[in-house]
Amino acid sequence: MGYKIAVVGATGNVGREVLSILDERGFPADEVVALASRRSQGTEVSYGDKTLRVQALDNYDFAGTDIAIMSAGGDISKSMAPKIAAKGCVVIDNSSAWRYDPDVPLIVPEVNPDAISGFSKKNIIANPNCSTAQLVVALKPLHDKAKIKRVVVSTYQSVSGAGKEGADELFTQTRAVFVSDPLETNKFTKRIAFNVIPHIDVFLDDGSTKEEWKMVAETKKMLDKSIKLTATAVRVPVFVGHAEAVNIEFENEITADEAREILREAPGCLVVDKREDGGYVTPYESAGEDATFISRIREDSTIENGLNLWVVSDNLRKGAALNTVQIAELLVNRRLLTAQSAA
């Protein structure tokens, strides 16, 4: 007996990707329902070779639905997730609304799968921030080998991380540059076309941004609270794919060759590290791929037991849609969830 799945925010970039990945991976769903706001009611979205007509979230009864994958923003999740969970439906949420709740597991299946057993406290599971997800996939196997003390990371994050409005703004500004039209800035604080912006999310009192704080808090929650991490998050004029320059200091000795071999065997990682022109992966090449790509693995001579890495991933997939589907698969594979129809 298969499961009944609701995809909330089905008309957005991540929601559409979730529907695509559910089909690609053959998730055992007997029924998939597409949900969004009232203004999107009746819109058609694709699920494999099927077309689903979007229903209004406000009117939908979640009784009998097994899993709700939510990509509708923090405010909607904060108000709706507890109501959905109370119907016996497990919520897997893509927003930041539940990530820091001690009673809600924050999961990357390659990193901390055992934490999923705590989902029953609130019937809610959180998906991490896109920049954190790919980072911890790369850090986990290295931490297991040599114990990480400190991480310094600079991100190069694509505009799709800011939603459809971000991608639209890059497109319209780029076109405006070529045809000498005036540039309008609405989504971002400065022009994004042919520019980089060291500012993602709101500023905090200590001068960091919330995006940077998220990476710190989420890495500690999922990997090890003793890890010290500092981040600089930068928006770049790329449509899809986040990249990260990562400097790691370990407690124990580890060489670049050892790290390369460990990462080659690690789940979710794909090492492309040739010391030659083009022997690395860029965000453009990561688009549409499931893996977290790791390149430029080298020792840092300025600190003891230090390494540098270049980490790239499709932020709409591993950073959001793919990870939520993997969480749903984890629930099923570990037999933590019985289809309500079967019950």
C-alpha positions in Angstrom: 0.0 0.0 0.0 1.5 3.3 -1.1 1.4 6.7 0.7 -0.6 9.8 0.1 1.7 12.9 -0.3 0.8 16.6 -0.3 3.2 19.1 -1.8 2.5 22.5 -0.3 3.8 25.4 -2.4 3.6 23.2 -5.5 3.8 26.2 -7.9 7.1 27.5 -6.6 10.6 26.6 -7.8 11.2 24.1 -5.0 7.7 22.7 -5.0 7.9 21.9 -8.7 11.3 20.3 -8.1 9.8 18.2 -5.3 7.2 16.8 -7.7 9.8 16.0 -10.3 12.1 14.2 -7.8 9.2 12.2 -6.3 8.6 10.8 -9.7 12.2 10.4 -10.7 13.1 8.4 -7.6 9.9 6.3 -7.7 8.7 7.3 -4.3 5.9 4.8 -3.2 3.0 7.2 -3.5 -0.5 6.1 -4.4 -1.6 9.7 -4.6 0.1 13.0 -4.8 -1.8 16.3 -4.2 -0.5 19.7 -5.3 -1.4 22.6 -2.9 -0.7 26.3 -3.0 -2.4 29.6 -2.2 -5.9 30.5 -3.4 -4.5 32.7 -6.2 -2.8 29.6 -7.7 -5.9 27.3 -7.4 -6.5 25.6 -10.7 -2.9 26.0 -12.0 -1.5 22.9 -13.6 1.8 21.4 -12.5 3.7 18.3 -13.7 4.2 15.1 -11.8 6.1 12.8 -14.1 3.9 12.2 -17.1 0.8 13.4 -15.2 -0.6 16.8 -14.8 -1.9 17.8 -11.4 -4.4 20.6 -10.8 -3.4 22.8 -7.8 -5.8 22.9 -4.9 -6.1 25.7 -2.3 -4.2 25.0 0.9 -6.9 26.7 2.9 -9.6 24.3 1.9 -7.6 21.0 2.0 -8.3 18.4 4.7 -5.1 16.6 5.6 -6.9 13.7 7.3 -5.7 10.6 5.5 -2.6 12.3 4.1 0.6 10.7 5.3 3.3 13.3 4.4 3.1 17.0 3.6 6.3 18.4 2.0 6.0 22.2 2.7 7.8 24.8 0.6 5.5 27.8 1.2 7.6 30.1 3.5 8.1 30.4 7.2 4.9 32.3 8.1 2.7 29.8 6.5 4.6 26.9 7.9 4.5 28.4 11.4 0.7 28.7 11.4 -0.2 25.6 9.3 2.4 22.9 10.2 1.0 22.2 13.7 -2.6 21.9 12.3 -1.4 19.6 9.6 0.6 17.5 12.0 -2.4 17.2 14.4 -4.2 15.3 11.6 -1.6 12.5 11.7 0.3 13.8 8.7 4.1 14.2 9.0 5.3 17.6 7.9 8.7 17.9 6.2 9.3 21.7 6.1 11.7 23.6 3.9 11.5 26.9 5.7 13.5 28.1 8.7 10.4 28.1 11.0 11.1 24.8 12.8 14.9 24.3 12.3 15.9 25.5 15.7 13.1 24.0 17.8 14.7 21.4 20.1 11.7 19.1 19.6 12.0 19.1 15.8 14.7 17.1 14.1 16.8 18.9 11.5 17.9 16.2 9.0 20.3 15.7 6.2 20.1 11.9 5.6 23.8 11.5 4.8 24.7 13.3 8.0 22.4 12.5 10.9 19.7 10.0 9.9 19.3 8.6 13.4 17.9 12.0 14.6 14.7 11.3 12.6 13.4 9.1 15.4 12.5 12.3 17.3 9.9 13.4 14.7 7.0 12.0 16.7 7.3 14.7 19.3 5.6 17.2 17.0 5.1 15.2 13.8 7.4 17.8 12.1 10.8 17.4 10.5 12.9 20.4 9.3 15.0 20.7 6.2 18.2 22.8 6.6 19.2 25.9 4.8 20.4 25.2 1.3 23.9 26.5 2.0 24.2 24.4 5.2 23.0 21.2 3.5 25.8 20.9 1.0 28.4 22.0 3.6 27.6 19.3 6.2 27.5 16.6 3.5 31.1 17.4 2.8 32.1 18.0 6.5 30.5 14.8 8.0 33.0 12.1 6.7 36.0 14.4 7.4 34.7 15.1 10.9 34.4 11.3 11.6 38.0 10.8 10.5 39.9 13.7 12.1 37.4 15.8 14.3 36.8 19.3 13.0 37.7 22.2 15.4 36.9 25.2 13.2 35.4 26.0 9.8 35.7 29.3 7.8 33.3 29.3 4.8 32.5 31.9 2.1 29.5 31.1 0.0 28.7 32.1 -3.6 24.9 31.6 -3.7 22.8 31.7 -6.8 19.7 33.9 -7.2 17.3 31.0 -7.2 18.0 30.8 -3.5 15.9 34.0 -3.3 13.0 32.4 -5.1 11.5 33.2 -8.5 11.7 36.9 -7.9 15.5 36.6 -7.5 15.9 34.8 -10.8 13.6 37.2 -12.6 15.6 40.2 -11.3 18.9 38.8 -12.6 17.3 38.1 -16.0 15.7 41.5 -16.4 18.7 43.4 -15.1 21.1 41.5 -17.4 18.9 42.2 -20.4 18.7 45.9 -19.4 22.5 46.1 -19.3 22.7 44.9 -22.9 20.0 47.1 -24.3 21.0 50.1 -22.2 17.7 50.3 -20.3 17.5 51.6 -16.7 18.1 48.9 -14.1 15.4 48.3 -11.5 16.3 46.8 -8.1 13.4 45.3 -6.2 14.4 41.9 -4.7 18.0 42.5 -3.8 19.6 45.5 -2.0 21.9 46.3 -4.9 22.1 45.4 -8.6 22.8 41.7 -9.0 23.6 41.7 -12.7 27.4 41.6 -13.2 27.9 42.1 -9.5 28.1 40.2 -6.2 26.3 41.2 -3.0 27.8 40.3 0.5 24.3 40.3 2.0 21.8 37.5 2.3 18.8 37.8 4.7 18.7 40.5 7.5 21.5 41.9 9.5 22.0 40.9 13.1 23.4 42.9 16.0 26.9 41.4 15.7 27.1 42.5 12.1 26.5 39.0 10.6 23.5 38.2 8.5 20.8 35.7 9.4 22.0 33.5 6.5 25.4 33.3 8.1 23.9 32.6 11.5 21.8 29.8 10.1 24.9 28.0 8.9 26.5 28.2 12.3 23.4 27.1 14.3 22.4 24.3 11.8 25.9 22.8 11.6 26.1 22.6 15.3 22.7 21.0 15.6 23.2 18.4 12.9 27.0 17.7 13.2 28.6 18.7 16.4 27.9 21.6 18.8 31.6 22.0 19.6 32.5 23.0 16.0 33.4 26.7 15.7 32.1 28.1 12.4 32.2 31.5 10.8 30.6 32.3 7.5 30.4 35.1 4.9 27.3 34.6 2.6 27.5 36.2 -0.8 24.8 36.4 -3.6 26.2 36.0 -7.1 24.8 36.4 -10.6 24.2 32.7 -11.2 20.8 31.2 -11.7 21.2 27.8 -10.1 23.9 26.2 -7.9 25.6 27.3 -4.7 29.4 27.2 -4.3 31.4 27.4 -1.1 35.1 28.0 -0.4 35.7 26.0 2.9 38.7 26.2 5.2 38.8 23.5 7.9 41.0 23.1 10.9 41.1 19.6 12.5 42.1 18.3 15.9 43.9 15.3 14.3 46.2 15.0 11.3 44.6 14.5 7.9 46.2 14.9 4.5 44.6 16.1 1.2 45.1 12.6 -0.2 43.3 11.0 2.8 40.5 13.5 2.5 40.1 12.9 -1.2 39.8 9.1 -0.6 37.3 9.5 2.3 35.1 11.9 0.3 35.1 9.6 -2.7 33.5 6.9 -0.6 31.1 9.2 1.3 27.4 9.1 0.6 26.1 12.1 -1.4 29.6 13.3 -2.4 31.3 13.3 -5.8 34.9 14.3 -6.0 36.1 16.0 -9.1 39.6 17.2 -8.3 42.1 17.3 -11.1 44.9 19.8 -10.8 44.5 21.0 -14.3 42.4 23.5 -16.3 38.8 22.7 -15.8 39.5 19.9 -13.3 36.8 21.1 -10.9 33.0 21.6 -10.8 31.3 25.0 -11.1 27.7 25.8 -10.2 26.6 25.7 -13.9 27.6 22.0 -14.1 25.9 21.1 -10.8 22.5 22.2 -12.0 20.1 19.3 -12.2 22.5 17.0 -10.4 21.9 15.3 -7.0 25.5 15.1 -5.8 27.5 17.5 -3.7 30.6 18.1 -5.7 33.9 18.6 -4.1 37.0 20.0 -5.8 40.2 21.9 -5.1 41.1 19.7 -2.1 44.4 20.9 -0.7 46.3 21.3 2.5 46.5 24.7 4.3 50.1 25.4 5.3 49.1 28.3 7.5 47.5 26.2 10.2 48.2 22.8 11.7 45.9 20.0 10.3 44.2 22.3 7.9 42.4 21.7 4.6 40.8 23.8 1.9 37.8 22.6 -0.2 35.6 23.9 -3.0 32.0 22.6 -2.5 29.3 22.9 -5.1 25.6 21.7 -5.3 22.3 22.4 -7.0 20.6 24.5 -4.2 17.1 23.6 -5.5 17.8 19.9 -5.3 20.1 18.9 -2.5 19.6 22.2 -0.8 15.8 21.8 -0.7 13.7 19.5 -2.8 15.9 16.4 -3.0 16.7 16.5 0.7 13.0 16.6 1.7 12.3 13.6 -0.5 15.2 11.8 1.0 13.8 12.5 4.5 10.5 11.1 3.3 12.3 8.0 2.0 14.1 7.7 5.4 10.7 7.6 7.2 9.5 4.8 4.8 12.7 2.8 4.7 13.1 2.8 8.5 9.4 1.8 8.8 8.7 4.8 11.0 5.5 5.6 9.1 2.5 3.5 8.1 0.3 4.6 5.4 -3.0 5.8 6.9 -4.9 4.0 4.2 -3.3 0.7 5.2 -3.9 1.4 8.9 
